[in-house]
Amino acid sequence: MSYYKYHLFFCTNRRESGASCGGTVDAQALRDYAKQRTKALGIAGREGCVRVNSAGCLNRCGEGPVAVVYPDDVWYRYASREDIDEIIEEHLLHGRVVTRLKI
């Protein structure tokens, strides 16, 4: 069994060329929001709970800002705090994949 129940990685990469990727759509701010929300809900940073992290390039740039939940290997595309709230509420709290955001 892994230390965390879920590990949520956000692509926050920025390309030198300025080409579209997570970093160019303020993914860092939404990752920070996810970290804050999981802490507020009491599900962050301890054994059996959730860890929210930044990642370098996840190589899915053409799909918009992306995040992945491990160990489930579920990839999400998101655009707003509401999308992040839904991922946290449905997937991280209740174990249900958010189909409308899944890629």
A tleap script that builds the chain and sets N, CA, C and O, in Angstrom:
source leaprc.protein.ff14SB
mol = sequence {
  NMET SER TYR TYR LYS TYR HIE LEU PHE PHE
  CYS THR ASN ARG ARG GLU SER GLY ALA SER
  CYS GLY GLY THR VAL ASP ALA GLN ALA LEU
  ARG ASP TYR ALA LYS GLN ARG THR LYS ALA
  LEU GLY ILE ALA GLY ARG GLU GLY CYS VAL
  ARG VAL ASN SER ALA GLY CYS LEU ASN ARG
  CYS GLY GLU GLY PRO VAL ALA VAL VAL TYR
  PRO ASP ASP VAL TRP TYR ARG TYR ALA SER
  ARG GLU ASP ILE ASP GLU ILE ILE GLU GLU
  HIE LEU LEU HIE GLY ARG VAL VAL THR ARG
  LEU LYS CILE
}
set mol.1.N position { 0.842 -1.174 0.000 }
set mol.1.CA position { 0.000 0.000 0.000 }
set mol.1.C position { 0.892 1.244 0.000 }
set mol.1.O position { 1.901 1.289 0.704 }
set mol.2.N position { 0.518 2.243 -0.786 }
set mol.2.CA position { 1.305 3.466 -0.838 }
set mol.2.C position { 1.005 4.348 0.373 }
set mol.2.O position { -0.004 4.171 1.055 }
set mol.3.N position { 1.884 5.279 0.619 }
set mol.3.CA position { 1.736 6.167 1.766 }
set mol.3.C position { 0.491 7.034 1.641 }
set mol.3.O position { -0.265 7.191 2.599 }
set mol.4.N position { 0.281 7.605 0.431 }
set mol.4.CA position { -0.901 8.421 0.181 }
set mol.4.C position { -1.962 7.603 -0.534 }
set mol.4.O position { -1.642 6.748 -1.359 }
set mol.5.N position { -3.202 7.859 -0.224 }
set mol.5.CA position { -4.285 7.199 -0.950 }
set mol.5.C position { -4.302 7.680 -2.389 }
set mol.5.O position { -4.433 6.880 -3.315 }
set mol.6.N position { -4.168 8.998 -2.581 }
set mol.6.CA position { -4.122 9.594 -3.916 }
set mol.6.C position { -2.990 10.595 -3.987 }
set mol.6.O position { -2.674 11.285 -3.018 }
set mol.7.N position { -2.391 10.654 -5.160 }
set mol.7.CA position { -1.364 11.644 -5.457 }
set mol.7.C position { -1.845 12.383 -6.691 }
set mol.7.O position { -2.020 11.775 -7.748 }
set mol.8.N position { -2.060 13.683 -6.573 }
set mol.8.CA position { -2.582 14.505 -7.667 }
set mol.8.C position { -1.467 15.396 -8.196 }
set mol.8.O position { -0.973 16.278 -7.493 }
set mol.9.N position { -1.079 15.154 -9.446 }
set mol.9.CA position { -0.019 15.927 -10.083 }
set mol.9.C position { -0.609 16.887 -11.109 }
set mol.9.O position { -1.443 16.505 -11.930 }
set mol.10.N position { -0.163 18.138 -11.048 }
set mol.10.CA position { -0.553 19.158 -12.019 }
set mol.10.C position { 0.648 19.488 -12.884 }
set mol.10.O position { 1.738 19.731 -12.365 }
set mol.11.N position { 0.462 19.499 -14.198 }
set mol.11.CA position { 1.511 19.993 -15.073 }
set mol.11.C position { 1.570 21.506 -14.903 }
set mol.11.O position { 0.593 22.208 -15.165 }
set mol.12.N position { 2.728 22.004 -14.461 }
set mol.12.CA position { 2.923 23.447 -14.316 }
set mol.12.C position { 4.118 23.907 -15.155 }
set mol.12.O position { 4.723 24.945 -14.888 }
set mol.13.N position { 4.434 23.119 -16.156 }
set mol.13.CA position { 5.573 23.413 -17.023 }
set mol.13.C position { 5.353 24.694 -17.829 }
set mol.13.O position { 4.227 25.019 -18.205 }
set mol.14.N position { 6.432 25.405 -18.084 }
set mol.14.CA position { 6.414 26.578 -18.973 }
set mol.14.C position { 7.447 26.351 -20.058 }
set mol.14.O position { 8.617 26.105 -19.766 }
set mol.15.N position { 7.019 26.432 -21.308 }
set mol.15.CA position { 7.934 26.257 -22.431 }
set mol.15.C position { 8.611 27.576 -22.771 }
set mol.15.O position { 7.976 28.631 -22.782 }
set mol.16.N position { 9.893 27.504 -23.044 }
set mol.16.CA position { 10.641 28.704 -23.412 }
set mol.16.C position { 10.104 29.347 -24.678 }
set mol.16.O position { 10.168 30.565 -24.842 }
set mol.17.N position { 9.581 28.529 -25.562 }
set mol.17.CA position { 9.069 29.042 -26.839 }
set mol.17.C position { 7.749 29.792 -26.676 }
set mol.17.O position { 7.319 30.496 -27.590 }
set mol.18.N position { 7.106 29.643 -25.518 }
set mol.18.CA position { 5.804 30.268 -25.305 }
set mol.18.C position { 4.653 29.430 -25.813 }
set mol.18.O position { 3.497 29.842 -25.721 }
set mol.19.N position { 4.958 28.239 -26.358 }
set mol.19.CA position { 3.901 27.339 -26.836 }
set mol.19.C position { 2.988 26.951 -25.678 }
set mol.19.O position { 3.412 26.916 -24.523 }
set mol.20.N position { 1.751 26.666 -25.999 }
set mol.20.CA position { 0.752 26.348 -24.995 }
set mol.20.C position { 1.134 25.128 -24.164 }
set mol.20.O position { 1.534 24.094 -24.699 }
set mol.21.N position { 1.006 25.267 -22.859 }
set mol.21.CA position { 1.178 24.153 -21.927 }
set mol.21.C position { 0.577 24.580 -20.594 }
set mol.21.O position { 0.058 25.689 -20.474 }
set mol.22.N position { 0.644 23.718 -19.606 }
set mol.22.CA position { -0.001 24.009 -18.324 }
set mol.22.C position { 0.400 25.334 -17.719 }
set mol.22.O position { -0.448 26.058 -17.198 }
set mol.23.N position { 1.680 25.665 -17.779 }
set mol.23.CA position { 2.161 26.889 -17.175 }
set mol.23.C position { 1.631 28.153 -17.818 }
set mol.23.O position { 1.567 29.196 -17.166 }
set mol.24.N position { 1.250 28.083 -19.081 }
set mol.24.CA position { 0.778 29.286 -19.758 }
set mol.24.C position { -0.684 29.585 -19.461 }
set mol.24.O position { -1.176 30.648 -19.838 }
set mol.25.N position { -1.384 28.684 -18.803 }
set mol.25.CA position { -2.799 28.912 -18.471 }
set mol.25.C position { -3.003 29.021 -16.962 }
set mol.25.O position { -4.089 28.757 -16.446 }
set mol.26.N position { -1.936 29.415 -16.269 }
set mol.26.CA position { -1.974 29.618 -14.824 }
set mol.26.C position { -2.298 28.344 -14.054 }
set mol.26.O position { -3.043 28.364 -13.074 }
set mol.27.N position { -1.726 27.243 -14.513 }
set mol.27.CA position { -1.923 25.969 -13.831 }
set mol.27.C position { -1.385 26.014 -12.402 }
set mol.27.O position { -1.928 25.356 -11.514 }
set mol.28.N position { -0.329 26.781 -12.178 }
set mol.28.CA position { 0.243 26.862 -10.823 }
set mol.28.C position { -0.788 27.405 -9.831 }
set mol.28.O position { -0.894 26.905 -8.711 }
set mol.29.N position { -1.537 28.416 -10.236 }
set mol.29.CA position { -2.555 28.986 -9.343 }
set mol.29.C position { -3.649 27.973 -9.038 }
set mol.29.O position { -4.135 27.914 -7.909 }
set mol.30.N position { -4.043 27.181 -10.020 }
set mol.30.CA position { -5.080 26.170 -9.780 }
set mol.30.C position { -4.529 25.005 -8.970 }
set mol.30.O position { -5.260 24.402 -8.184 }
set mol.31.N position { -3.272 24.684 -9.146 }
set mol.31.CA position { -2.630 23.663 -8.314 }
set mol.31.C position { -2.577 24.158 -6.864 }
set mol.31.O position { -2.865 23.404 -5.934 }
set mol.32.N position { -2.204 25.435 -6.677 }
set mol.32.CA position { -2.163 26.016 -5.334 }
set mol.32.C position { -3.556 25.989 -4.690 }
set mol.32.O position { -3.700 25.723 -3.497 }
set mol.33.N position { -4.567 26.268 -5.501 }
set mol.33.CA position { -5.942 26.219 -5.015 }
set mol.33.C position { -6.296 24.800 -4.561 }
set mol.33.O position { -6.890 24.619 -3.497 }
set mol.34.N position { -5.933 23.790 -5.366 }
set mol.34.CA position { -6.215 22.392 -5.008 }
set mol.34.C position { -5.531 22.017 -3.695 }
set mol.34.O position { -6.109 21.331 -2.852 }
set mol.35.N position { -4.310 22.472 -3.540 }
set mol.35.CA position { -3.577 22.188 -2.302 }
set mol.35.C position { -4.286 22.827 -1.099 }
set mol.35.O position { -4.445 22.197 -0.054 }
set mol.36.N position { -4.703 24.071 -1.265 }
set mol.36.CA position { -5.425 24.779 -0.204 }
set mol.36.C position { -6.739 24.069 0.128 }
set mol.36.O position { -7.065 23.894 1.302 }
set mol.37.N position { -7.491 23.661 -0.885 }
set mol.37.CA position { -8.794 22.997 -0.664 }
set mol.37.C position { -8.626 21.671 0.054 }
set mol.37.O position { -9.380 21.369 0.979 }
set mol.38.N position { -7.643 20.870 -0.362 }
set mol.38.CA position { -7.456 19.574 0.301 }
set mol.38.C position { -7.034 19.765 1.752 }
set mol.38.O position { -7.425 18.987 2.622 }
set mol.39.N position { -6.238 20.793 2.012 }
set mol.39.CA position { -5.868 21.093 3.407 }
set mol.39.C position { -7.094 21.521 4.210 }
set mol.39.O position { -7.295 21.069 5.338 }
set mol.40.N position { -7.911 22.396 3.620 }
set mol.40.CA position { -9.115 22.875 4.308 }
set mol.40.C position { -10.081 21.730 4.614 }
set mol.40.O position { -10.782 21.753 5.626 }
set mol.41.N position { -10.109 20.741 3.741 }
set mol.41.CA position { -10.987 19.589 3.940 }
set mol.41.C position { -10.386 18.552 4.883 }
set mol.41.O position { -11.054 17.586 5.251 }
set mol.42.N position { -9.140 18.747 5.269 }
set mol.42.CA position { -8.485 17.821 6.193 }
set mol.42.C position { -8.055 16.514 5.564 }
set mol.42.O position { -7.906 15.508 6.257 }
set mol.43.N position { -7.853 16.518 4.247 }
set mol.43.CA position { -7.469 15.272 3.565 }
set mol.43.C position { -6.068 15.350 2.972 }
set mol.43.O position { -5.711 14.517 2.138 }
set mol.44.N position { -5.269 16.329 3.381 }
set mol.44.CA position { -3.969 16.552 2.749 }
set mol.44.C position { -2.796 16.210 3.648 }
set mol.44.O position { -2.834 16.386 4.866 }
set mol.45.N position { -1.732 15.704 2.987 }
set mol.45.CA position { -0.412 15.658 3.577 }
set mol.45.C position { -0.126 14.701 4.700 }
set mol.45.O position { 0.863 14.876 5.411 }
set mol.46.N position { -0.938 13.713 4.885 }
set mol.46.CA position { -0.613 12.710 5.900 }
set mol.46.C position { -0.938 11.327 5.344 }
set mol.46.O position { -1.658 11.192 4.355 }
set mol.47.N position { -0.410 10.336 5.983 }
set mol.47.CA position { -0.574 8.962 5.525 }
set mol.47.C position { -2.049 8.625 5.315 }
set mol.47.O position { -2.905 8.939 6.143 }
set mol.48.N position { -2.319 7.972 4.177 }
set mol.48.CA position { -3.674 7.550 3.867 }
set mol.48.C position { -4.537 8.634 3.261 }
set mol.48.O position { -5.719 8.410 2.998 }
set mol.49.N position { -3.967 9.806 3.036 }
set mol.49.CA position { -4.749 10.925 2.502 }
set mol.49.C position { -4.270 11.316 1.108 }
set mol.49.O position { -3.929 10.450 0.303 }
set mol.50.N position { -4.243 12.594 0.824 }
set mol.50.CA position { -3.978 13.109 -0.512 }
set mol.50.C position { -2.734 13.984 -0.510 }
set mol.50.O position { -2.493 14.735 0.435 }
set mol.51.N position { -1.957 13.881 -1.563 }
set mol.51.CA position { -0.811 14.766 -1.780 }
set mol.51.C position { -1.016 15.469 -3.113 }
set mol.51.O position { -1.258 14.815 -4.127 }
set mol.52.N position { -0.920 16.799 -3.120 }
set mol.52.CA position { -1.038 17.596 -4.349 }
set mol.52.C position { 0.347 18.125 -4.684 }
set mol.52.O position { 1.006 18.746 -3.850 }
set mol.53.N position { 0.786 17.872 -5.922 }
set mol.53.CA position { 2.122 18.285 -6.345 }
set mol.53.C position { 2.120 18.931 -7.717 }
set mol.53.O position { 1.230 18.707 -8.537 }
set mol.54.N position { 3.149 19.744 -7.941 }
set mol.54.CA position { 3.443 20.244 -9.281 }
set mol.54.C position { 4.296 19.196 -9.982 }
set mol.54.O position { 5.042 18.453 -9.344 }
set mol.55.N position { 4.175 19.149 -11.282 }
set mol.55.CA position { 5.012 18.267 -12.087 }
set mol.55.C position { 5.576 19.077 -13.239 }
set mol.55.O position { 5.022 20.108 -13.619 }
set mol.56.N position { 6.659 18.611 -13.779 }
set mol.56.CA position { 7.159 19.189 -15.014 }
set mol.56.C position { 6.222 18.775 -16.129 }
set mol.56.O position { 5.061 18.447 -15.885 }
set mol.57.N position { 6.715 18.788 -17.326 }
set mol.57.CA position { 5.883 18.442 -18.476 }
set mol.57.C position { 5.339 17.018 -18.353 }
set mol.57.O position { 6.095 16.073 -18.128 }
set mol.58.N position { 4.041 16.879 -18.501 }
set mol.58.CA position { 3.402 15.560 -18.492 }
set mol.58.C position { 3.147 15.063 -19.913 }
set mol.58.O position { 2.571 13.994 -20.113 }
set mol.59.N position { 3.582 15.851 -20.896 }
set mol.59.CA position { 3.561 15.468 -22.311 }
set mol.59.C position { 2.158 15.257 -22.876 }
set mol.59.O position { 1.950 14.399 -23.734 }
set mol.60.N position { 1.200 16.042 -22.391 }
set mol.60.CA position { -0.159 15.992 -22.933 }
set mol.60.C position { -0.634 17.414 -23.216 }
set mol.60.O position { -1.806 17.741 -23.029 }
set mol.61.N position { 0.285 18.242 -23.663 }
set mol.61.CA position { 0.055 19.679 -23.845 }
set mol.61.C position { -1.118 19.991 -24.770 }
set mol.61.O position { -1.820 20.979 -24.555 }
set mol.62.N position { -1.339 19.187 -25.772 }
set mol.62.CA position { -2.407 19.432 -26.723 }
set mol.62.C position { -3.794 19.296 -26.136 }
set mol.62.O position { -4.779 19.637 -26.791 }
set mol.63.N position { -3.892 18.802 -24.910 }
set mol.63.CA position { -5.203 18.564 -24.297 }
set mol.63.C position { -5.578 19.651 -23.302 }
set mol.63.O position { -6.570 19.523 -22.584 }
set mol.64.N position { -4.786 20.723 -23.255 }
set mol.64.CA position { -5.076 21.801 -22.323 }
set mol.64.C position { -4.389 21.561 -21.010 }
set mol.64.O position { -3.538 20.677 -20.922 }
set mol.65.N position { -4.725 22.318 -19.978 }
set mol.65.CA position { -4.119 22.069 -18.667 }
set mol.65.C position { -4.578 20.702 -18.158 }
set mol.65.O position { -5.762 20.370 -18.190 }
set mol.66.N position { -3.604 19.922 -17.688 }
set mol.66.CA position { -3.917 18.562 -17.262 }
set mol.66.C position { -3.398 18.277 -15.863 }
set mol.66.O position { -2.449 18.893 -15.379 }
set mol.67.N position { -4.061 17.318 -15.240 }
set mol.67.CA position { -3.648 16.777 -13.948 }
set mol.67.C position { -3.896 15.269 -14.007 }
set mol.67.O position { -4.745 14.798 -14.764 }
set mol.68.N position { -3.156 14.535 -13.213 }
set mol.68.CA position { -3.320 13.087 -13.168 }
set mol.68.C position { -3.398 12.629 -11.721 }
set mol.68.O position { -2.671 13.119 -10.857 }
set mol.69.N position { -4.295 11.677 -11.472 }
set mol.69.CA position { -4.468 11.105 -10.134 }
set mol.69.C position { -3.872 9.700 -10.132 }
set mol.69.O position { -4.278 8.832 -10.904 }
set mol.70.N position { -2.902 9.502 -9.246 }
set mol.70.CA position { -2.333 8.171 -9.033 }
set mol.70.C position { -2.718 7.693 -7.650 }
set mol.70.O position { -2.869 8.523 -6.753 }
set mol.71.N position { -2.884 6.405 -7.430 }
set mol.71.CA position { -2.492 5.309 -8.299 }
set mol.71.C position { -3.537 4.924 -9.351 }
set mol.71.O position { -3.356 3.941 -10.070 }
set mol.72.N position { -4.616 5.682 -9.444 }
set mol.72.CA position { -5.702 5.321 -10.366 }
set mol.72.C position { -5.361 5.537 -11.827 }
set mol.72.O position { -6.038 4.999 -12.702 }
set mol.73.N position { -4.314 6.323 -12.113 }
set mol.73.CA position { -3.912 6.629 -13.485 }
set mol.73.C position { -5.073 7.243 -14.271 }
set mol.73.O position { -5.358 6.845 -15.401 }
set mol.74.N position { -5.730 8.215 -13.651 }
set mol.74.CA position { -6.838 8.926 -14.289 }
set mol.74.C position { -6.363 10.335 -14.610 }
set mol.74.O position { -5.911 11.070 -13.732 }
set mol.75.N position { -6.472 10.697 -15.887 }
set mol.75.CA position { -6.036 12.001 -16.386 }
set mol.75.C position { -7.232 12.913 -16.545 }
set mol.75.O position { -8.278 12.515 -17.058 }
set mol.76.N position { -7.054 14.162 -16.088 }
set mol.76.CA position { -8.122 15.149 -16.187 }
set mol.76.C position { -7.642 16.399 -16.923 }
set mol.76.O position { -6.476 16.788 -16.857 }
set mol.77.N position { -8.579 16.997 -17.613 }
set mol.77.CA position { -8.416 18.322 -18.185 }
set mol.77.C position { -9.301 19.239 -17.342 }
set mol.77.O position { -10.421 18.867 -16.992 }
set mol.78.N position { -8.811 20.423 -17.017 }
set mol.78.CA position { -9.586 21.331 -16.176 }
set mol.78.C position { -9.424 22.754 -16.689 }
set mol.78.O position { -8.485 23.051 -17.428 }
set mol.79.N position { -10.342 23.636 -16.294 }
set mol.79.CA position { -10.274 25.017 -16.747 }
set mol.79.C position { -10.591 26.023 -15.641 }
set mol.79.O position { -10.416 27.226 -15.838 }
set mol.80.N position { -11.051 25.554 -14.488 }
set mol.80.CA position { -11.523 26.495 -13.477 }
set mol.80.C position { -11.440 25.888 -12.076 }
set mol.80.O position { -11.186 24.696 -11.902 }
set mol.81.N position { -11.663 26.749 -11.092 }
set mol.81.CA position { -11.735 26.269 -9.711 }
set mol.81.C position { -12.889 25.287 -9.529 }
set mol.81.O position { -12.796 24.340 -8.748 }
set mol.82.N position { -13.968 25.524 -10.253 }
set mol.82.CA position { -15.120 24.613 -10.164 }
set mol.82.C position { -14.741 23.208 -10.628 }
set mol.82.O position { -15.179 22.220 -10.039 }
set mol.83.N position { -13.931 23.119 -11.680 }
set mol.83.CA position { -13.456 21.810 -12.143 }
set mol.83.C position { -12.586 21.148 -11.073 }
set mol.83.O position { -12.722 19.954 -10.807 }
set mol.84.N position { -11.697 21.926 -10.464 }
set mol.84.CA position { -10.832 21.395 -9.402 }
set mol.84.C position { -11.676 20.930 -8.221 }
set mol.84.O position { -11.424 19.864 -7.658 }
set mol.85.N position { -12.677 21.725 -7.844 }
set mol.85.CA position { -13.575 21.319 -6.757 }
set mol.85.C position { -14.253 19.993 -7.065 }
set mol.85.O position { -14.390 19.140 -6.188 }
set mol.86.N position { -14.674 19.822 -8.307 }
set mol.86.CA position { -15.352 18.579 -8.688 }
set mol.86.C position { -14.402 17.385 -8.634 }
set mol.86.O position { -14.798 16.305 -8.194 }
set mol.87.N position { -13.170 17.559 -9.067 }
set mol.87.CA position { -12.176 16.481 -8.995 }
set mol.87.C position { -11.925 16.112 -7.540 }
set mol.87.O position { -11.869 14.931 -7.198 }
set mol.88.N position { -11.775 17.108 -6.690 }
set mol.88.CA position { -11.531 16.847 -5.267 }
set mol.88.C position { -12.731 16.152 -4.632 }
set mol.88.O position { -12.591 15.124 -3.970 }
set mol.89.N position { -13.904 16.724 -4.844 }
set mol.89.CA position { -15.123 16.169 -4.229 }
set mol.89.C position { -15.416 14.754 -4.712 }
set mol.89.O position { -15.618 13.844 -3.907 }
set mol.90.N position { -15.438 14.578 -6.002 }
set mol.90.CA position { -15.839 13.278 -6.554 }
set mol.90.C position { -14.733 12.230 -6.470 }
set mol.90.O position { -14.945 11.139 -5.940 }
set mol.91.N position { -13.565 12.559 -6.988 }
set mol.91.CA position { -12.514 11.537 -7.078 }
set mol.91.C position { -11.765 11.366 -5.752 }
set mol.91.O position { -11.660 10.253 -5.235 }
set mol.92.N position { -11.251 12.459 -5.211 }
set mol.92.CA position { -10.403 12.333 -4.027 }
set mol.92.C position { -11.180 12.029 -2.758 }
set mol.92.O position { -10.668 11.343 -1.875 }
set mol.93.N position { -12.394 12.521 -2.650 }
set mol.93.CA position { -13.201 12.230 -1.453 }
set mol.93.C position { -14.046 10.969 -1.585 }
set mol.93.O position { -14.222 10.231 -0.616 }
set mol.94.N position { -14.574 10.720 -2.794 }
set mol.94.CA position { -15.528 9.620 -2.950 }
set mol.94.C position { -15.095 8.515 -3.904 }
set mol.94.O position { -15.814 7.531 -4.075 }
set mol.95.N position { -13.924 8.665 -4.529 }
set mol.95.CA position { -13.406 7.614 -5.396 }
set mol.95.C position { -14.132 7.458 -6.707 }
set mol.95.O position { -14.033 6.412 -7.347 }
set mol.96.N position { -14.873 8.494 -7.130 }
set mol.96.CA position { -15.622 8.432 -8.381 }
set mol.96.C position { -14.946 9.294 -9.447 }
set mol.96.O position { -14.691 10.479 -9.231 }
set mol.97.N position { -14.663 8.694 -10.585 }
set mol.97.CA position { -14.033 9.413 -11.697 }
set mol.97.C position { -14.990 10.472 -12.236 }
set mol.97.O position { -16.183 10.214 -12.399 }
set mol.98.N position { -14.468 11.651 -12.507 }
set mol.98.CA position { -15.260 12.741 -13.077 }
set mol.98.C position { -15.204 12.582 -14.603 }
set mol.98.O position { -14.287 13.080 -15.256 }
set mol.99.N position { -16.174 11.900 -15.141 }
set mol.99.CA position { -16.179 11.526 -16.553 }
set mol.99.C position { -16.097 12.722 -17.491 }
set mol.99.O position { -15.407 12.654 -18.508 }
set mol.100.N position { -16.779 13.805 -17.178 }
set mol.100.CA position { -16.788 14.935 -18.092 }
set mol.100.C position { -15.437 15.622 -18.224 }
set mol.100.O position { -15.205 16.336 -19.199 }
set mol.101.N position { -14.537 15.419 -17.256 }
set mol.101.CA position { -13.211 16.027 -17.306 }
set mol.101.C position { -12.102 15.031 -17.680 }
set mol.101.O position { -10.958 15.422 -17.908 }
set mol.102.N position { -12.446 13.784 -17.737 }
set mol.102.CA position { -11.451 12.737 -18.002 }
set mol.102.C position { -10.967 12.800 -19.453 }
set mol.102.O position { -11.746 13.014 -20.381 }
set mol.103.N position { -9.656 12.607 -19.617 }
set mol.103.CA position { -9.083 12.521 -20.972 }
set mol.103.C position { -8.419 11.173 -21.173 }
set mol.103.O position { -7.878 10.905 -22.246 }
savepdb mol mol.pdb
quit
